[in-house]
């Protein structure tokens, strides 16, 4: 742990003004709590995916597998896209991401992508500097990045200020991490650039929680996936389908 102490300080300094859990300026937690229109089926009623990772039209579940009644109740009835981030453990920085899309036949799963979350894992009460990702269900409305718009359906802010330098917790370079980002609507003003530092709950509750390009190690509070997968998300998530992210460790999501 001593080996990582200087890197922890360097990473915290480098992201403080750029995102991924930083708190540059002050400003409600937009965790969604709209109940679904019908009670969720039990886990035993949820069919298994095919070997390809996709549910067939005949077997697609009406509820996203792995989500317990408490979590499922927070998924809005009008949501037709859900990015499900499942952490390996409460204190683990490793997770997986699956994009689910709701059709007339039920929820259909995309591929499972490896991902990273915060260095110390997950929390249901995120505070600035705790190095944990916030558990919850949050809307996805705004995107941006240092690179040109790859065809995002979400409003996209191309800005040179989407930049971070230095090294991460494992000594990996952070450059390019913000080439593509999608703002997770935790403690932020929706309908604005991810670079907007308004914090409705105050600076102490953190913010700047994004989906962004993976740099090969734990994050400060964000969720990171490979660049090609970020690009795919940007091209797929559609405001008309009310996309959300459902994120947390597997145990928490199963409650």
N, C-alpha and C positions, 0 to 999 in steps of 0.2 A: 504493500500500500504506500510505503514511503516513496517508492520510485515514481508513483503517479502524482504526488503532491504538487511538484512544479508544473506538471502538465495540466492538472486541474485548475490551477491559478491562471495559466496562460489561456486555456480554453474559455474560462469564465470571462476573462477580460476581453477576448476577441469576439465573443457572441453577445456581450452585454448590450451593445449598441446596434446589433444587427438582427437579432431574432433568436429563435430556438430557446425560449425560456428566459430571455433577457428582460429587464425592466428599465427601459430608458426614461420613460415618462409615465405619469399617472393617467386612470380613467374608468354588468351583471354577468355573471357567469351564464353563457348561453347554452348551458346543458339543456337538451330538449326533454320535455316530460309529457308531450302529448300522447295519450294512451291510444293503443290500437283499437280498432272497432270490434274485435272479437278476442276472446281469451286465447292465449297460446296453447298449442297442443303439447303434450308431454314429450320428453326426449325420445321415448320409445316410439312415438308416432312419426318422428322425423326420419325419412329414408336416407340411405347412404348415397354419396355421389358415385358416379361411374368411374372407372379407372382413369378417364381423361380429366377428372376433376369437375366436370359439369354434370348437373342433374338433368336427367331427361325430362322432356315436356310432361311425360306421364307421371314422373315421380318427384318433380320439384316440390319442396316443402313449402307450406304456407308460413312457416316461421324459419328464421335463419338458425341453422344448427349451432349449438354451443352457447346460445343466449338463454339465460334463465328468465323467469317471470319479471323480476325487478328490472333487469336490463331491457327486456323486450318491451315493457310498458313505456319506456322512454323513446322508442322508435316511432316517429310520427306516422300516422295512418296514410299520409300522402307521399311518404318517401318511396321512391322507386329505384333508388341506387343507394347502396350502403358499403362503404369501405370498412371492413372489419379487421381491426388490428388486435391480434391475440398474443399477449405476452407469455413467454415460457414460464415465468414465475413472478411473484410479487416483487422480488428483488433482483430480477434478471434484466439485462439490457437487450436480450434477444427476443424477437417476435416474428410473426408472420402476418402478411396482409393478403386478404382475399376481397375482390370486388364482387358483390352480389347485385344482381339486377332483377327487379320484380316484373314478371310478365303475368298474363292472364292465367297462366298455369301455376304460378308460385314463384319463389325466389330461386334464381339460377346462379350457381357459383362459377366464377372464373378461376384462373390458375392461382395457386398459392405461391406467394413471393416471399423470400427471406427479407427481414427488416431489422432495424435497430430502433430501440426507444432509449429513454434516459438511463444514464450511468447507474443509478441506484434502483431502477425499476419503476414502480407505479405508486400512485397515491390518490385517495378520494378527496384530498384537501390540499391541492397544490399551492405552494408558496415560492416566491422568488428565491432561487439559489438552493432549493432542496434537491436538485438533480434527480427529480422524479417526474414522470409524465402523468398528466391528469387523466383519471378514469372517467368515462362518461360517454354520452351521445351528443355530438355537436354537428351543427350544420356546416356545409362547405359552400361558400358563396363567392370567394375571391381568390385570384391567383396572380402570379407574376414571376419574375426571374431576370437574371442578367442576360440570358439569351433571348433571341427573337421568339415571338409567339409561335409555338409549334402547331397551332390550330386549336387552341383552347376554346371550349364552349363557355367556360366561366370567364368573366371579365379578367383581362390579363394586363398587368402593369409591367412593361419592359423598362428596367431601370438599372443603371450601372451601380447603384447603391446596394443591390443584392450581391454582396461580396463578403467573404470572410477569409481570414488568413490564419497562419499558425498551424499547430498540430493538435490532434485530438487526444483522448484518454489513452490510446494505445500507441501514440506517437505518429499516427497517420496524418497526412496533409489534409487540411480542411478546404483548400481551394476548390471551387466548383460546386460546393455543396448547395449553393443557392442559385444555381443555373436555372432550376425550375422549382417553384414552391407553390403550395396550396395552403392558404391560411385555414387553420382549424379554429372555429369560432368559440374559443375559450377566452373570456375576459378581453374581448376586442369589439370594436365598432364594425358591424357588418356593412357591406356595400362600399368599402374603402380598400385602398391598396394594403397588402400585407405589411407594408412599411409604416402604416399609420400606427402610432404608439398610444392611442387613446386606450385607457384601461378602466372600464366602467366599475370594477370592483376595487380599484386602487392598485398602485404599483406593487404593493406587498404581496398580492396574489399572483404575481407573475403574468406572463403573456408572451406573445411572439411564438406561440406553439404552432408549428407548421408540419406539413408533409414536405419533405425535400429530398434532394439527391443524397444517397448514402455515401459516406466517406470511409466506410470500412470499420467503424467502431461505434461505441455508445454516443448518444447525443446529450445535450444539456436539458432537453425536455421534449424535443420534437420526435417525430417518427420519420425514419429515412429508408428509402428503397432505391434500387438501381435506377440509373438515369433513364434507361429505356422504359422502365415501368412508370416512372413519373410522367414521361411523355405520353404514354398510353392513357394514364389517368386523365391528363389534361385534355386529351382528344375525346374522352368518353364521358366524363362527368358533365351532366346537362342540367342547368338551372331549372328547366321545365320539369325535371324528374325529382326535384327537391333532394339532392344528394346529402348524405350524412356520413360521418365517421363514427363507428362504434369501437371504442378502444379501452383496453385494460388487460390485466393478466387473466389467464383462462379461468381461474377460480372466481374472480370478481365478476367476470362476464357471465358465468354460469349461475349466478344467484338470482 
